[in-house]
Amino acid sequence: MSPSRTVKPSPPEVLFKTGSKVFELERILRRRGHGEQHFLAVRRQPGREPVPVFLQALSLRRGEAFLSREPRARLQETLALSRLLEHPRIARLYGGHEVDDMLYLEWEHVPGYTLDDVAMLPLVYVHSYSEAFLVHVGLQLASLLAFLHGKTDARGMPLGFVHRDLHPQGLRFGPEGALMLTDLGDVFSRLPGRAPSSITRPHGEVYYGAPEVLFGEGADARSDLFSLGLILLELATSLHLYSLPRALMGDLEARLTDADAKRVFQGMMVAAQAGQGSGEYADVVMHAATYRPEDLESLMFRLSPGLRAILHRLLRRERTERYATAEDLEVDLRAHAARLGGHYGGAEAAAEFQRALAATAPVLSAFQMDVGAFPPGSVLHLPTPAA
């Protein structure tokens, strides 16, 4: 009988080294346009405990980085923003590391699940989160936006912060039921010396952009509130306003007025200049220009009238018809929470999510193989078994 052999685990992949620090790859989270990548990594230093970190990698190669802010200027601006926006529910930016042709922004790693994972669970088995859970999430997001939008300088003058990229992948649902913002990469501000984008371009994840952003008309605080509304709608219904069931492009085009068509054309021109004029972008812009209140109502028919009214106001196409401020939204959400009755906070939200996770576990493997819904960056992703 031959002696048993001990199989040594593969050594960790080293992303880069700088000084005494070594950054080992834990998981590739996602890749975005123009050379941007996101990683979960471990920072190791002699004599110190390993620290999990989130890395945002920006390409310094010409031709990939030129469409957005110059990466080094973006790092300096984001560092300044992170110092101004210190908050227990906003991830900290530790600094940056330039290695070869890449610039790595090193962020605090926030434990928990992305809000994208939270929203995907109901698809695995027939399940809906309670309205108390939805209101809790809405209040958490409204509170974060109120903090961001309300920041002033030392003289008390508004700094005009607009997030411009609020989406479920950039939000973490923690073990205590609190939401944390994990990315400030596209925040607009009136900071002195701010490095502007090299050309006008749409910002953020296309599927969570407000119509005016997709049309190339710029963003303000009400644009962030629209993105919040899209997140809540998806969490509540597992459906998306920019992917209407059975909506054919021909049907949408028939709805276009001349004014709408001009806005769609303008949005496509701006997107094309920024290298984003894909067929997918065209579909989203068309939906943004043509959806109607009755379309929104058809997605929300299972929700209570009170929550439907809040979502309708968040998701008006014209920004002047939306909530003016995040504080206004908080007032209505708190009133709806009172109508629901009973105390519901972080502990209750965490427990509800854990129940959903436990109910999902028995069918998660089969669902992943059949549908492939959870991408490799998700903590819920199950690798395809080797043949």
LUMZATI-963572 format. One record per residue: residue in three letters; x, y, z of N, C-alpha, C in turn. Coordinates in steps of 0.1 Angstrom, whole numbers, padded with zeros to 4 digits, always signed. Layout:
// residues N
ALAXYZXYZXYZ
...
This chain:
// residues 387
MET+0009-0012+0000+0000+0000+0000+0009+0012+0000
SER+0007+0021-0010+0015+0033-0010+0011+0043+0000
PRO+0020+0050+0006+0017+0060+0016+0008+0071+0010
SER-0001+0076+0019-0010+0087+0015-0002+0099+0013
ARG-0007+0107+0003+0000+0120+0000-0008+0131+0005
THR-0001+0141+0011-0008+0153+0015-0008+0163+0003
VAL-0020+0167-0001-0021+0177-0012-0020+0191-0006
LYS-0010+0198-0011-0008+0212-0006-0017+0221-0013
PRO-0023+0230-0006-0032+0240-0012-0024+0249-0021
SER-0031+0254-0032-0024+0263-0041-0020+0276-0033
PRO-0009+0282-0036-0005+0294-0029-0014+0305-0034
PRO-0017+0315-0025-0026+0326-0029-0020+0334-0041
GLU-0029+0339-0049-0024+0348-0060-0021+0362-0055
VAL-0010+0367-0057-0006+0380-0053-0009+0390-0064
LEU-0018+0399-0060-0022+0410-0070-0010+0420-0072
PHE-0005+0424-0061+0007+0433-0062+0013+0435-0048
LYS+0025+0440-0049+0033+0443-0036+0037+0458-0037
THR+0036+0465-0025+0041+0478-0024+0047+0480-0010
GLY+0060+0484-0010+0067+0485+0003+0066+0471+0010
SER+0062+0471+0023+0061+0459+0030+0047+0452+0029
LYS+0038+0458+0021+0025+0453+0020+0024+0444+0008
VAL+0017+0433+0010+0014+0423+0000-0002+0422-0001
PHE-0007+0423-0013-0022+0422-0015-0025+0409-0022
GLU-0032+0400-0016-0035+0387-0021-0049+0387-0026
LEU-0052+0381-0037-0065+0380-0043-0074+0370-0036
GLU-0085+0374-0031-0095+0365-0025-0106+0362-0036
ARG-0111+0372-0042-0122+0370-0052-0123+0382-0062
ILE-0125+0378-0074-0128+0389-0084-0143+0392-0083
LEU-0146+0405-0080-0160+0408-0078-0167+0412-0091
ARG-0162+0421-0099-0168+0424-0112-0158+0433-0120
ARG-0161+0434-0133-0154+0442-0142-0163+0452-0147
ARG-0159+0465-0148-0167+0475-0154-0160+0481-0166
GLY-0166+0490-0173-0160+0495-0186-0147+0502-0184
HIS-0139+0504-0195-0127+0512-0196-0117+0507-0186
GLY-0115+0494-0184-0104+0489-0176-0106+0489-0161
GLU-0118+0492-0156-0120+0492-0141-0124+0478-0137
GLN-0117+0473-0126-0120+0460-0120-0122+0462-0105
HIS-0130+0453-0099-0132+0453-0084-0128+0439-0079
PHE-0120+0440-0068-0115+0427-0061-0117+0428-0046
LEU-0119+0416-0041-0118+0414-0026-0104+0408-0024
ALA-0096+0414-0015-0083+0410-0013-0079+0410+0002
VAL-0068+0405+0005-0062+0405+0019-0049+0412+0018
ARG-0048+0422+0027-0035+0430+0028-0027+0423+0040
ARG-0015+0420+0036-0006+0414+0046+0006+0422+0048
GLN+0010+0424+0061+0023+0431+0064+0030+0423+0075
PRO+0043+0423+0075+0050+0416+0086+0046+0421+0100
GLY+0043+0413+0109+0041+0417+0123+0027+0422+0125
ARG+0018+0421+0115+0004+0426+0116-0006+0416+0112
GLU-0018+0417+0118-0028+0408+0114-0033+0411+0099
PRO-0036+0400+0092-0041+0403+0078-0054+0411+0078
VAL-0056+0419+0069-0068+0428+0068-0075+0426+0055
PRO-0088+0422+0055-0095+0421+0042-0098+0435+0037
VAL-0096+0437+0024-0099+0450+0018-0106+0449+0005
PHE-0112+0459+0001-0119+0460-0012-0110+0468-0021
LEU-0106+0463-0033-0098+0471-0042-0105+0475-0055
GLN-0104+0487-0059-0110+0492-0071-0098+0496-0080
ALA-0097+0488-0091-0085+0489-0099-0088+0497-0112
LEU-0081+0508-0114-0083+0517-0126-0071+0516-0135
SER-0074+0514-0148-0063+0513-0158-0057+0527-0160
LEU-0044+0527-0161-0037+0539-0165-0033+0540-0179
ARG-0037+0529-0187-0033+0529-0201-0041+0539-0209
ARG-0035+0546-0218-0042+0555-0226-0052+0547-0235
GLY-0063+0553-0237-0073+0546-0245-0083+0538-0237
GLU-0080+0535-0224-0090+0529-0215-0095+0539-0205
ALA-0086+0547-0200-0089+0556-0189-0094+0570-0194
PHE-0092+0573-0207-0094+0587-0211-0109+0591-0211
LEU-0118+0582-0210-0132+0586-0210-0137+0591-0197
SER-0131+0588-0186-0135+0593-0173-0125+0602-0168
ARG-0127+0606-0155-0117+0615-0149-0103+0608-0149
GLU-0093+0616-0150-0079+0610-0150-0077+0603-0137
PRO-0073+0590-0137-0073+0582-0125-0066+0588-0113
ARG-0054+0594-0115-0047+0600-0103-0055+0611-0098
ALA-0061+0620-0106-0070+0631-0101-0082+0625-0094
ARG-0087+0614-0100-0099+0608-0094-0096+0603-0080
LEU-0084+0597-0078-0080+0592-0065-0079+0604-0055
GLN-0073+0615-0059-0071+0626-0050-0085+0632-0046
GLU-0094+0633-0056-0107+0638-0053-0115+0629-0044
THR-0114+0616-0047-0121+0606-0038-0116+0606-0024
LEU-0103+0608-0022-0097+0609-0009-0103+0621-0002
ALA-0103+0632-0009-0109+0644-0003-0124+0642+0001
LEU-0131+0636-0008-0145+0633-0005-0147+0624+0007
SER-0138+0614+0008-0140+0604+0019-0137+0610+0032
ARG-0128+0620+0032-0126+0627+0045-0137+0636+0049
LEU-0144+0642+0039-0156+0650+0042-0168+0642+0045
LEU-0168+0630+0040-0180+0622+0042-0178+0610+0052
GLU-0171+0613+0062-0169+0603+0073-0183+0600+0079
HIS-0187+0588+0079-0200+0584+0084-0199+0569+0088
PRO-0206+0564+0098-0204+0550+0102-0210+0541+0092
ARG-0218+0546+0082-0223+0537+0072-0218+0540+0058
ILE-0207+0546+0057-0200+0549+0044-0186+0543+0046
ALA-0182+0534+0037-0169+0527+0037-0158+0538+0036
ARG-0147+0535+0043-0136+0544+0043-0126+0541+0032
LEU-0120+0551+0026-0110+0549+0016-0096+0551+0023
TYR-0089+0540+0023-0076+0540+0030-0065+0547+0022
GLY-0066+0547+0009-0055+0553+0001-0054+0546-0013
GLY-0043+0549-0020-0042+0544-0034-0028+0539-0036
HIS-0026+0530-0045-0013+0523-0049-0012+0523-0064
GLU-0001+0529-0069+0001+0528-0083+0011+0517-0086
VAL+0007+0507-0094+0016+0496-0097+0015+0493-0112
ASP+0027+0495-0119+0028+0493-0133+0018+0502-0140
ASP+0008+0496-0147-0002+0505-0155-0015+0505-0148
MET-0015+0502-0135-0028+0502-0127-0027+0511-0115
LEU-0039+0517-0112-0040+0524-0099-0050+0517-0091
TYR-0047+0513-0079-0056+0506-0070-0061+0515-0059
LEU-0074+0517-0058-0080+0524-0046-0083+0513-0036
GLU-0078+0515-0024-0079+0505-0013-0090+0510-0003
TRP-0101+0503-0003-0113+0506+0005-0115+0497+0017
GLU-0121+0502+0027-0125+0493+0038-0134+0482+0033
HIS-0132+0470+0037-0140+0459+0033-0152+0458+0043
VAL-0164+0458+0038-0176+0458+0046-0182+0444+0046
PRO-0184+0438+0057-0190+0424+0057-0205+0424+0053
GLY-0210+0413+0049-0224+0412+0046-0226+0408+0031
TYR-0238+0411+0027-0242+0408+0013-0245+0420+0005
THR-0242+0420-0008-0246+0432-0015-0262+0432-0016
LEU-0267+0444-0018-0282+0445-0019-0286+0438-0031
ASP-0278+0436-0041-0281+0429-0053-0284+0414-0049
ASP-0276+0408-0040-0278+0395-0035-0291+0394-0028
VAL-0294+0404-0019-0306+0405-0012-0318+0405-0021
ALA-0317+0413-0032-0329+0414-0041-0330+0401-0050
MET-0319+0393-0051-0320+0381-0060-0327+0369-0052
LEU-0326+0369-0039-0331+0357-0032-0346+0354-0035
PRO-0355+0364-0036-0369+0360-0040-0370+0353-0053
LEU-0360+0354-0062-0361+0347-0075-0359+0332-0073
VAL-0352+0328-0063-0348+0314-0061-0360+0306-0057
TYR-0368+0312-0048-0381+0305-0044-0391+0316-0043
VAL-0404+0312-0045-0415+0322-0045-0415+0329-0031
HIS-0411+0341-0030-0410+0348-0017-0411+0363-0019
SER-0416+0370-0010-0416+0384-0010-0411+0389+0004
TYR-0403+0399+0004-0400+0406+0017-0412+0413+0022
SER-0413+0414+0035-0424+0422+0041-0423+0437+0037
GLU-0434+0444+0038-0433+0458+0035-0425+0465+0046
ALA-0425+0460+0058-0417+0465+0069-0402+0465+0065
PHE-0398+0453+0059-0384+0452+0054-0381+0462+0044
LEU-0390+0464+0034-0388+0474+0023-0387+0488+0029
VAL-0395+0491+0038-0395+0505+0044-0382+0507+0052
HIS-0377+0496+0059-0365+0497+0066-0353+0500+0056
VAL-0353+0493+0045-0342+0496+0035-0344+0510+0030
GLY-0356+0514+0027-0358+0527+0021-0354+0538+0031
LEU-0357+0536+0044-0352+0546+0054-0337+0547+0055
GLN-0331+0535+0054-0316+0535+0055-0310+0543+0043
LEU-0315+0540+0031-0310+0547+0020-0313+0562+0020
ALA-0325+0566+0024-0329+0580+0025-0320+0587+0035
SER-0317+0580+0046-0308+0587+0056-0294+0589+0050
LEU-0289+0579+0043-0276+0581+0037-0276+0593+0027
LEU-0286+0593+0019-0287+0604+0009-0289+0618+0015
ALA-0297+0618+0026-0299+0631+0033-0285+0636+0038
PHE-0277+0627+0044-0264+0631+0049-0255+0636+0037
LEU-0255+0628+0026-0247+0632+0015-0251+0645+0009
HIS-0264+0647+0006-0269+0659-0001-0268+0671+0008
GLY-0268+0669+0021-0269+0680+0031-0255+0685+0035
LYS-0244+0679+0030-0231+0684+0035-0228+0698+0031
THR-0222+0705+0040-0218+0719+0037-0203+0721+0040
ASP-0198+0732+0036-0184+0735+0039-0183+0743+0052
ALA-0171+0747+0056-0169+0753+0069-0177+0766+0071
ARG-0181+0772+0059-0189+0784+0060-0204+0781+0060
GLY-0207+0768+0060-0222+0765+0059-0228+0765+0045
MET-0219+0766+0035-0224+0766+0021-0226+0752+0016
PRO-0237+0749+0009-0239+0735+0004-0228+0731-0006
LEU-0223+0719-0004-0213+0714-0013-0219+0707-0026
GLY-0232+0706-0026-0238+0701-0038-0236+0686-0041
PHE-0233+0678-0031-0230+0664-0034-0242+0657-0041
VAL-0239+0650-0051-0249+0641-0058-0242+0627-0060
HIS-0247+0616-0056-0240+0604-0057-0238+0599-0072
ARG-0249+0599-0080-0249+0596-0094-0246+0581-0097
ASP-0244+0573-0087-0242+0559-0091-0248+0550-0080
LEU-0260+0553-0075-0266+0545-0065-0272+0532-0071
HIS-0266+0521-0067-0271+0508-0073-0269+0497-0063
PRO-0275+0485-0065-0275+0475-0054-0261+0469-0052
GLN-0252+0469-0062-0239+0463-0060-0230+0472-0052
GLY-0233+0485-0051-0226+0494-0043-0231+0496-0029
LEU-0240+0487-0024-0246+0488-0011-0245+0474-0004
ARG-0241+0474+0008-0240+0462+0016-0250+0461+0027
PHE-0256+0449+0028-0266+0447+0039-0258+0439+0049
GLY-0256+0445+0061-0247+0439+0071-0254+0429+0080
PRO-0246+0422+0088-0252+0413+0098-0262+0418+0108
GLU-0261+0431+0110-0270+0438+0120-0282+0444+0113
GLY-0283+0442+0099-0295+0448+0092-0293+0462+0087
ALA-0280+0467+0089-0278+0481+0085-0272+0481+0070
LEU-0275+0491+0063-0270+0493+0049-0258+0502+0050
MET-0248+0498+0042-0236+0507+0041-0233+0510+0026
LEU-0229+0522+0024-0225+0526+0010-0210+0523+0009
THR-0206+0516-0002-0193+0511-0004-0185+0517-0015
ASP-0191+0527-0022-0184+0533-0034-0188+0548-0035
LEU-0178+0556-0035-0180+0571-0038-0175+0575-0051
GLY-0172+0565-0060-0165+0568-0072-0171+0578-0082
ASP-0184+0580-0082-0190+0590-0092-0197+0602-0085
VAL-0193+0604-0072-0200+0615-0065-0196+0628-0072
PHE-0206+0637-0074-0203+0650-0079-0203+0660-0067
SER-0195+0670-0068-0194+0680-0058-0190+0693-0064
ARG-0191+0703-0055-0186+0717-0059-0173+0719-0052
LEU-0165+0709-0049-0152+0711-0042-0143+0719-0050
PRO-0136+0729-0044-0126+0737-0051-0115+0727-0057
GLY-0112+0730-0069-0102+0722-0076-0106+0709-0081
ARG-0119+0706-0081-0124+0693-0085-0121+0691-0100
ALA-0116+0679-0103-0113+0675-0117-0125+0671-0124
PRO-0130+0678-0134-0142+0674-0141-0139+0663-0150
SER-0150+0656-0154-0149+0646-0164-0144+0652-0177
SER-0137+0644-0185-0131+0650-0197-0142+0653-0208
ILE-0153+0646-0208-0164+0649-0217-0177+0647-0209
THR-0188+0653-0214-0201+0650-0208-0204+0635-0210
ARG-0208+0628-0200-0211+0614-0202-0221+0610-0191
PRO-0229+0599-0194-0238+0593-0184-0230+0587-0173
HIS-0234+0588-0161-0226+0583-0149-0234+0571-0143
GLY-0227+0562-0138-0233+0551-0130-0238+0540-0138
GLU-0244+0530-0131-0250+0518-0137-0262+0522-0145
VAL-0263+0518-0158-0273+0523-0167-0287+0519-0161
TYR-0289+0507-0156-0302+0503-0152-0308+0510-0140
TYR-0299+0518-0133-0304+0525-0121-0303+0540-0123
GLY-0301+0545-0136-0300+0559-0139-0314+0565-0140
ALA-0315+0578-0135-0327+0585-0137-0328+0589-0152
PRO-0341+0592-0157-0342+0595-0171-0333+0607-0175
GLU-0333+0618-0167-0325+0629-0171-0310+0626-0172
VAL-0305+0617-0164-0291+0613-0165-0289+0605-0178
LEU-0298+0596-0182-0297+0588-0194-0299+0597-0206
PHE-0306+0608-0205-0308+0617-0216-0296+0627-0218
GLY-0286+0626-0209-0275+0635-0209-0277+0649-0204
GLU-0287+0650-0195-0291+0663-0190-0286+0667-0176
GLY-0278+0658-0171-0272+0661-0158-0280+0655-0146
ALA-0274+0655-0134-0280+0649-0123-0281+0659-0111
ASP-0291+0657-0103-0292+0664-0090-0297+0655-0079
ALA-0300+0660-0067-0304+0651-0056-0316+0643-0060
ARG-0325+0648-0068-0337+0641-0072-0334+0629-0081
SER-0323+0630-0088-0318+0618-0096-0314+0607-0087
ASP-0307+0610-0076-0304+0599-0067-0317+0593-0061
LEU-0327+0601-0058-0339+0596-0053-0346+0587-0063
PHE-0345+0590-0075-0351+0581-0086-0344+0567-0085
SER-0330+0567-0084-0323+0555-0083-0327+0547-0071
LEU-0329+0554-0060-0334+0547-0047-0348+0541-0050
GLY-0356+0547-0058-0369+0542-0061-0368+0529-0070
LEU-0359+0529-0079-0357+0517-0087-0352+0505-0079
ILE-0343+0508-0069-0338+0498-0060-0349+0492-0052
LEU-0358+0501-0046-0369+0496-0038-0379+0488-0047
LEU-0382+0493-0059-0391+0486-0068-0386+0472-0071
GLU-0373+0470-0074-0368+0457-0077-0368+0448-0064
LEU-0365+0454-0053-0365+0446-0041-0379+0441-0037
ALA-0389+0449-0040-0403+0446-0037-0410+0437-0047
THR-0405+0437-0059-0413+0430-0070-0404+0420-0078
SER-0391+0421-0077-0382+0413-0085-0383+0417-0100
LEU-0389+0429-0103-0390+0434-0116-0384+0447-0117
HIS-0382+0452-0130-0374+0464-0132-0382+0473-0142
LEU-0383+0486-0139-0390+0495-0147-0384+0496-0161
TYR-0371+0494-0163-0364+0495-0176-0364+0482-0183
SER-0371+0472-0178-0372+0459-0185-0386+0454-0184
LEU-0396+0462-0190-0410+0459-0188-0414+0446-0194
PRO-0421+0437-0187-0425+0424-0192-0433+0426-0205
ARG-0430+0418-0215-0437+0418-0228-0436+0431-0236
ALA-0428+0440-0232-0427+0453-0238-0418+0451-0251
LEU-0423+0453-0263-0415+0452-0275-0410+0466-0279
MET-0399+0467-0285-0393+0480-0288-0403+0488-0297
GLY-0410+0480-0306-0419+0487-0315-0431+0494-0308
ASP-0435+0487-0297-0446+0493-0289-0441+0505-0282
LEU-0429+0505-0277-0423+0517-0270-0421+0528-0280
GLU-0416+0525-0292-0414+0536-0302-0427+0543-0305
ALA-0438+0535-0305-0451+0541-0309-0455+0551-0299
ARG-0450+0550-0286-0454+0559-0276-0446+0573-0277
LEU-0435+0573-0284-0426+0584-0284-0433+0597-0289
THR-0433+0608-0282-0436+0621-0287-0424+0627-0294
ASP-0425+0637-0301-0414+0644-0307-0404+0648-0297
ALA-0409+0654-0286-0400+0658-0275-0392+0646-0269
ASP-0400+0635-0267-0393+0623-0261-0382+0618-0271
ALA-0385+0618-0284-0376+0613-0294-0363+0622-0294
LYS-0364+0635-0292-0353+0644-0291-0344+0640-0279
ARG-0350+0637-0268-0343+0634-0256-0336+0620-0257
VAL-0342+0611-0264-0336+0598-0266-0324+0600-0275
PHE-0326+0607-0286-0314+0610-0295-0303+0617-0288
GLN-0306+0627-0280-0295+0633-0272-0288+0624-0263
GLY-0296+0615-0256-0289+0606-0247-0281+0596-0254
MET-0285+0591-0266-0277+0582-0274-0264+0588-0279
MET-0265+0601-0283-0253+0608-0288-0243+0610-0277
VAL-0248+0614-0265-0239+0615-0253-0232+0602-0250
ALA-0240+0591-0250-0235+0578-0246-0225+0573-0257
ALA-0228+0576-0269-0219+0572-0280-0205+0579-0279
GLN-0205+0592-0275-0193+0599-0273-0185+0593-0262
ALA-0192+0587-0252-0185+0581-0240-0183+0566-0242
GLY-0185+0561-0254-0183+0547-0257-0193+0538-0250
GLN-0205+0543-0248-0215+0535-0241-0228+0533-0250
GLY-0227+0536-0262-0239+0536-0271-0242+0522-0276
SER-0244+0512-0267-0247+0498-0270-0262+0497-0273
GLY-0266+0485-0278-0280+0482-0279-0287+0481-0266
GLU-0280+0476-0256-0286+0476-0242-0289+0490-0238
TYR-0280+0499-0240-0282+0513-0236-0294+0519-0243
ALA-0295+0516-0256-0306+0521-0264-0320+0516-0258
ASP-0320+0503-0254-0332+0498-0248-0336+0505-0235
VAL-0326+0507-0227-0329+0514-0214-0334+0528-0216
VAL-0327+0535-0225-0331+0549-0227-0345+0550-0233
MET-0348+0540-0242-0362+0540-0247-0372+0537-0236
HIS-0369+0528-0227-0378+0526-0216-0380+0538-0207
ALA-0369+0545-0205-0369+0557-0196-0377+0568-0203
ALA-0378+0569-0216-0385+0579-0223-0400+0576-0224
THR-0404+0563-0223-0418+0560-0227-0426+0553-0216
TYR-0420+0549-0204-0428+0542-0195-0439+0552-0189
ARG-0450+0545-0185-0462+0553-0181-0465+0549-0167
PRO-0473+0558-0160-0477+0554-0146-0484+0541-0145
GLU-0492+0537-0156-0499+0524-0155-0489+0512-0156
ASP-0478+0515-0163-0467+0504-0164-0462+0502-0150
LEU-0459+0512-0143-0454+0511-0129-0464+0505-0120
GLU-0477+0509-0122-0488+0503-0114-0489+0488-0116
SER-0487+0484-0128-0488+0469-0131-0477+0461-0124
LEU-0465+0467-0122-0454+0461-0115-0457+0460-0100
MET-0465+0469-0095-0466+0470-0080-0480+0466-0075
PHE-0487+0458-0083-0501+0455-0079-0502+0448-0066
ARG-0492+0441-0061-0493+0433-0049-0489+0442-0037
LEU-0484+0454-0039-0480+0463-0028-0492+0471-0022
SER-0491+0476-0010-0502+0483-0004-0503+0497-0011
PRO-0515+0503-0011-0516+0517-0017-0506+0527-0011
GLY-0503+0526+0002-0493+0536+0007-0480+0535+0001
LEU-0475+0522+0000-0461+0520-0006-0461+0523-0021
ARG-0472+0520-0027-0473+0523-0042-0472+0538-0044
ALA-0479+0546-0035-0479+0560-0037-0465+0566-0035
ILE-0457+0560-0026-0443+0565-0024-0435+0562-0036
LEU-0436+0550-0041-0428+0546-0053-0432+0554-0065
HIS-0445+0556-0067-0450+0565-0078-0443+0578-0078
ARG-0442+0584-0066-0436+0598-0065-0421+0597-0067
LEU-0415+0587-0062-0400+0585-0065-0397+0584-0079
LEU-0406+0577-0087-0403+0573-0100-0410+0581-0111
ARG-0413+0593-0108-0418+0602-0119-0407+0605-0129
ARG-0411+0606-0142-0401+0608-0152-0396+0622-0150
GLU-0404+0632-0148-0400+0646-0146-0395+0648-0132
ARG-0383+0653-0130-0378+0654-0116-0385+0664-0108
THR-0392+0674-0114-0399+0684-0106-0411+0677-0099
GLU-0415+0665-0103-0427+0659-0097-0423+0649-0087
ARG-0410+0647-0084-0405+0637-0074-0404+0644-0061
TYR-0400+0636-0051-0397+0642-0038-0385+0652-0040
ALA-0386+0664-0033-0376+0674-0035-0363+0670-0027
THR-0365+0663-0016-0353+0660-0007-0355+0646-0001
ALA-0344+0640+0003-0344+0628+0010-0352+0629+0023
GLU-0351+0640+0029-0358+0642+0042-0373+0641+0040
ASP-0378+0646+0029-0392+0645+0025-0397+0631+0024
LEU-0388+0623+0017-0391+0609+0016-0391+0602+0029
GLU-0381+0605+0038-0381+0599+0051-0394+0601+0059
VAL-0400+0613+0058-0413+0616+0065-0423+0606+0060
ASP-0425+0604+0047-0435+0595+0042-0432+0581+0045
LEU-0420+0577+0045-0416+0563+0049-0419+0560+0064
ARG-0416+0570+0072-0419+0568+0086-0434+0567+0089
ALA-0442+0575+0082-0456+0575+0083-0461+0561+0079
HIS-0456+0556+0068-0460+0543+0063-0456+0532+0073
ALA-0444+0533+0079-0440+0523+0089-0449+0524+0101
ALA-0454+0535+0105-0464+0536+0116-0477+0530+0113
ARG-0481+0531+0100-0494+0524+0096-0492+0509+0097
LEU-0480+0504+0094-0478+0490+0094-0478+0484+0109
GLY-0475+0493+0118-0475+0489+0132-0464+0481+0137
GLY-0461+0481+0150-0450+0473+0156-0436+0479+0153
HIS-0427+0475+0162-0413+0480+0160-0406+0471+0149
TYR-0399+0477+0140-0392+0470+0130-0379+0478+0127
GLY-0367+0472+0131-0354+0478+0129-0344+0469+0123
GLY-0332+0472+0125-0321+0464+0119-0321+0449+0124
ALA-0324+0446+0136-0325+0433+0141-0335+0425+0134
GLU-0347+0431+0132-0358+0424+0126-0355+0422+0111
ALA-0349+0432+0105-0345+0431+0090-0335+0420+0088
ALA-0325+0419+0097-0315+0409+0096-0321+0395+0098
ALA-0330+0393+0107-0336+0380+0110-0345+0376+0098
GLU-0352+0386+0092-0360+0383+0080-0351+0378+0068
PHE-0340+0385+0066-0331+0381+0056-0325+0367+0058
GLN-0322+0364+0071-0316+0351+0074-0327+0340+0072
ARG-0339+0343+0074-0350+0333+0072-0351+0331+0057
ALA-0350+0341+0049-0351+0340+0034-0339+0332+0029
LEU-0327+0335+0035-0315+0328+0031-0316+0313+0034
ALA-0321+0310+0046-0322+0296+0050-0333+0288+0041
ALA-0343+0295+0038-0353+0289+0029-0348+0287+0015
THR-0339+0295+0011-0333+0295-0003-0323+0283-0004
ALA-0316+0281+0007-0304+0272+0006-0307+0258-0001
PRO-0318+0251+0002-0321+0238-0004-0322+0238-0019
VAL-0326+0250-0025-0328+0250-0039-0318+0259-0046
LEU-0308+0265-0039-0299+0274-0045-0290+0268-0055
SER-0285+0256-0052-0276+0249-0062-0283+0246-0075
ALA-0295+0241-0075-0302+0238-0087-0305+0251-0095
PHE-0309+0261-0087-0313+0274-0094-0300+0280-0100
GLN-0289+0279-0094-0277+0285-0099-0273+0278-0112
MET-0274+0265-0113-0270+0257-0125-0280+0260-0136
ASP-0293+0261-0133-0303+0263-0143-0304+0277-0149
VAL-0302+0287-0140-0304+0301-0143-0291+0309-0144
GLY-0282+0305-0135-0269+0312-0134-0271+0326-0130
ALA-0280+0328-0120-0284+0342-0116-0273+0349-0108
PHE-0266+0342-0100-0256+0349-0091-0243+0349-0098
PRO-0238+0361-0101-0225+0362-0108-0213+0358-0099
PRO-0202+0355-0105-0190+0351-0097-0186+0360-0086
GLY-0189+0373-0087-0185+0382-0076-0194+0381-0064
SER-0206+0374-0066-0215+0373-0055-0211+0363-0044
VAL-0213+0366-0032-0210+0356-0021-0220+0344-0022
LEU-0231+0345-0029-0241+0335-0031-0237+0326-0043
HIS-0228+0330-0051-0224+0323-0063-0219+0309-0060
LEU-0224+0299-0067-0219+0285-0065-0211+0281-0078
PRO-0198+0278-0077-0191+0275-0089-0197+0263-0096
THR-0196+0263-0109-0201+0251-0117-0192+0239-0114
PRO-0198+0228-0110-0190+0216-0107-0182+0212-0119
ALA-0169+0207-0117-0161+0202-0128-0167+0190-0134
ALA-0166+0188-0147-0172+0177-0154-0165+0164-0150
